[in-house]
């Protein structure tokens, strides 16, 4: 008999009843160090007092009024994101998939408005993940996720991640733009060099294409800067954000330059709940915290310490780990053993992690962790690896 909750997840039996900072507490009372963060979502940890206060204060005023009216907190958040990024304008939605859907529409509409409706195809990379809608699944092109849902949505081409020559060769008269992740989170923490990202920008400029960055997982401090594109010093035309944007409250955003968003006029796109007062109250507070002095330098220090420990563990246990991967606090191991087995054993030892492609285990701690959490996590990994038996 099918359960009341549609069984679309391979759920563990654990049930959590509360969280505090970097820890989750199960209904059986057991405490877990959370290096999963709801898959890079709880960017400021659990039950952050300032986020609770912002949500409660807004909940007593107004929850929802629809985007048929002005939403003051939405306008404030949009302006702040514009000031902190490459963008001139922002569309708010509810998730990363929705943000990517908007980004795809922006890229296509740009060429339509400029008299080239034939330019609608987008080139994406193998190993990518852009969401679970029909369009975003087609954008990623992963056969595993597309199977059984009919013909993939048309308009997407795919080349190997990190191969600039292959990207150039795929550009044709129908190409509208390029979609890329700065770090392929779901794909196994693959990270292209800065030269590749700079090459994509140059390629888009040469052929008049839209450069779309999927920063759903890498954005909002996850790599040690507010946005991962800052590392390469390359600005996109369009960018998708979500996950850590409101520290766990559902919200996504599509950012774009004025040039890119030329065709996004009234009626061209919409979202019933996107950018509602509750979401914007929390998102504004998350951004305020992240923009306070010392926030990102501290992440870089802690991330460097974590990476050093992971590199050391990979060297100490070459039969267990192939290498450490990632950037900032989007990091983990490529395993020599089955990654899901590693995730299970780490959880049993009190550390929550997330599996990814290429047999990778991701460590995605909240951005508020301290050195003590790094040592605790490394100690658990060490004990699990030391006791490993097939």
N, C-alpha and C positions, 0 to 999 in steps of 0.2 A: 504494500500500500504506500502510495506517495505521501511524504510528510507534508504538514501544513506549510512549512517553509520550503519553497521549491528547491530541490537538491542540486543546485548549480555549483556548489562549492564542496570540495573534499575537506570538510570541517573536522578539526580535532575536537575531542570531547570536552576540552577545557572550557569553563565559563568564568569570565571575570566579573567581579561585582564592583570593584573600585580601582582607581589608580592614584598614584601620588608621585609627582616628579618623573623619575626614570623607572618607576616600578609599577607593576600590576599585581593585584591580589585576587586570587581565584576564590570561588565560592567555598572551597574546602579549606581556606585560610592560607594556602601556600603563596609565597611571595616570589615574583619573577622579575629579573632585570630585563627591561623591555628594550631590546636592540632591534625591534621590528617597527615600532612607532606606527602601527596601523598601516604598514607599507609606506613609510616616509610621510605620514600625515600629521601626527601629533608633534609638530616641530618644536613646541615649547614644553613638551612633557604633558603629564596628566594633572588635571585639576589645578592649573596655574591660577593663582589667586587673582591676578589682574584680568585674565580672560573671563573668569567667573564673574567678577565685578562688572565688567563691560557688558556681558550677556544679560545679567540680572537687571542692570539698570535699564537697558533697552527693552527687555521683556515687559517691564512695567509701564512702558510708554506706547510702543507700536511694534507689532510683529510684521505685518504685511499690509501693503496698500496698492500694489501692482505698479508696473512700469508705465501705466497710463498717466502717472503723476510724477512730480519731481521727488527724488529721494535724496535728501541732503547728505546723509552719510555716504551714499553711493558716489555723489559728486566729489566729496572730499577724498574718498579712497582713490577714485580715478585720477584726480589731480596729483595726489601723492605718488601714485605709480608712474604717472607721466614724468614727474620731476625726478624720479629715481631711475628712469630707464631711457631707452632710445625712443619710446613711443610718444605719440601725440593724442591718442584716444584709446579708450578701454571699453570692452563689452563684458558684462558680468553674467555668469551662468552658474551652474550647480556642480560641475564636475570637470575632470580633465578631458574626457571624451567630448563633452559639449564644447569645451574651449577649442579642441582640435577641429570639430565640425565647423565652428565659426571661422577658424583660421583657413580651412580649405575653401569655404565660401568667399572669404575676403580675397584670397589669391586668385580665384577664378573670376570674381566680379570685377576685379581691377582690369583685367584684359578685356572683358566684355565692354566696360565703360570706355575703354580706349580703342574701341573699334575692331577688336580681335576676338570674337566669341569662339573661334576655333581653338584658341589657346586655353585649354581647360585641364590638360594632363599634368599631374604632379609626380615628380621622381622622388621615391623614398628608398630607404636602405633595408637590405636583408638584416634580420635579427632585431628589427625595431618593434616597438609596441606603442600604439597611439590611441588605444581605447577599444571598447566592445560594441560600438554601434556598427552598422553595416559599412558605412563609409570609412570609419577609422580602422576597421578590420581589413578592409581592402587596401587601405593606405599602407598598412604593415605587411600584408601579403602572407601572413603565416597560415599555411594550409591546415594546421591543427585547429585553429580557431574558426576558420572559414567553412570547414567541412559540415555539410548538412543544412546549410542556410541558403542554398540556391546559388545562382551565378554571382560572383563578387561584383560589387559596385564598380562600374567602369571608370577609367580615367587615371589609373595609377600604374607607374612603371617602377621597376626595382633594380638596384645595382648593389654591389658589395659595399658594405660600410667601410669608409676610409680610403676608397679607391677613387681618386679625383679623375683619373683618365677614363674610367668606366662611366663616371657621372657625365663628363663632357661628351662622350660618345653617345649617350642616351638622349641628349637634348635634341629636340626636333621642332618642326614648325607648329606643333600642337602643344608644346610644353609651356605651362604657366608658371611653374616654380619648383622648388626643391624643399622637401621636408626632412629634417634631421634632428636627432637627439644629440646633445653634447656629450652625454654618457648614456649608453644603452642600459638602463636599469633592469628591465625585465629580460633583456637579451643577454645578460651575463656580465654587466659592468665593463663592457668594451668601451674604450675611450679613444677617439681619434685625436691625432696630434693637432696642435693649434694651427700648423701650416695647412692642414686639410680644411679646417673651418675658414681660414683666410682665403683659401683657394675657392671654396664654395661662394664666398662673397664676390670675389673677382669674376667668377663664372656667371653669377646672376647679373652682375653689372654689365658684363659683356653682351649677354643675350636678352637683357631686359626682363629677367625673371624675378619672381618674388621668392625671397629667402625666408622660410618658415622654420623657426626653432620650436621644438616641443620641449618645454622646460617644466612640464607637469611635475616630474619627479626631481629634477635638478634645481628648480627655482626656489626662491625664498630661503636662501642660506644653506641649502643642503651640501653644496660643494665648498663652502667657506667664503663665498661672496653672495650678495643678494641674488644675482643671476649668474649662471655658469658662463654665459657668453662673455662676461667681463674678463675671464682668464685669457681669452684669445684676443680681446680688444676688437671683436667683430660684432657689429650691430645687425640684427635681422630687420626684415620689413614687417614681419608678423611673428607673434610669440604666444604660446599657450601656457597658462599657469593653472595650478589647482593644488591638490594635496596639502602642503604646509601653509597655504595662503591664509587660512583662518584657524590653524592649529587643531583641526578636527571638526570644525563646523563646515558643512558642505558648501563650498563655493569654488567657482572656477573663473578664469578671466582670459580674454583674448585681447592682446595689446597689439597696436598697429601704428604705423606712421600715417600722417595725413594723406600722403601720396597713395599708400596701399589701400586705405579705407575710403577712397574716393567714391566708390559706388554704394557704400553702406548707409543708405538714407532711410527715412521712416518707412517701415514696412518690409525692409529687406531681411530682417532677422529679428528674433525675439526669444524671450524666456519668461515664463510665468513667475517663477520664484527667484530668478537670477538677480542678485544684488539687493535682496530684501533687507530691511533695517536690521534684523537680527544678525544676519551674515556680515553685514558691513560694519556693525559695531565691533564684532570680534576681529574681523580682518584689519580694521584700523588700529586696534590695540596691538595685534601681532606685529604690524609694521612699525608701530611706535617703539616697541621693545627691541626689534631688530635694528633700528636706526640709532639706538642709544650708543654712546661712545664705548668702545671696547668689546662690543658684541661679536663682531666678526674676527678681530684679532684673537679673541679667546677661542673661537671655534677652530681657527687655523692651528693654534697651539695644541689643543686637545686632539684634533684630527691627526696632527703630525705624530703625537705620542701613540695614538691608536695604530696608525700605519706602521710605526716602528715595531710595535709589539706583534702585529699580524705578520710582518715580514720575518720576524724572529721565529714565530711559531711555524711558519711555512718551511723555514730552513731546518728547524728542529724535527719536524715530522714530514719528511718528503714522501713517505708512503701514504700519507693522509691528505696533504695539501700540495697542489702543484705550484701555486703562487698566490700572493695577495694582490687584489685589484681595487680600482676605483679612485675616487678623488674626494677629499674632505670627509664628511660623514655619510657619504654614499660609497660604501666600501665592503670588502668581504674577501672570500677565498674561492678560487677555482679548486675543486676537490679532486683527489685521486680515488676517493671512495664515493659512493652514491650520495649526492648532496641532500636528498630528502631524508636519508638515514642520519646524516649529520645534524640536520635541523631537528629531527626527533630526539636524538640523544642530548643535544644541547638544551632542548626544552626540558627534558627529564632532569637535567642537572641545574635548571633554574635560569636559563638564558634563552630569550625569544629571538629568533632570527627568521629570515625569509629566503626561500629557494628562488633561484632564477635560472635562465637558460645557460647553456654551456657548462652544466654541472656546477654552478656557482651557488654559494651561500652568501646572502647579503646581510651585512650588519648596518642597520639604519637607526642608530640611537637618536633620541631627541637632542636638539641642538644645545640643550642646557646641561649636558653631562659634564662631569668634572673628571680629573685624573683618577679619583678613587673608583669611578664607574669603569674607566678603561682597565684598571688593574683587576677589578672584579670580573669583568667579562673575559679578559685574557686568561685569568686563572681558571675559569670554567672551561674555556676552550682547551687549555693545556691539560687539565685533568681528564677531559673526555678523550682527547687524542692519545694521551698516555695509556689510558685503559682500553683503547680500541681493540676489539676483536671482531673479525668478520662474522 
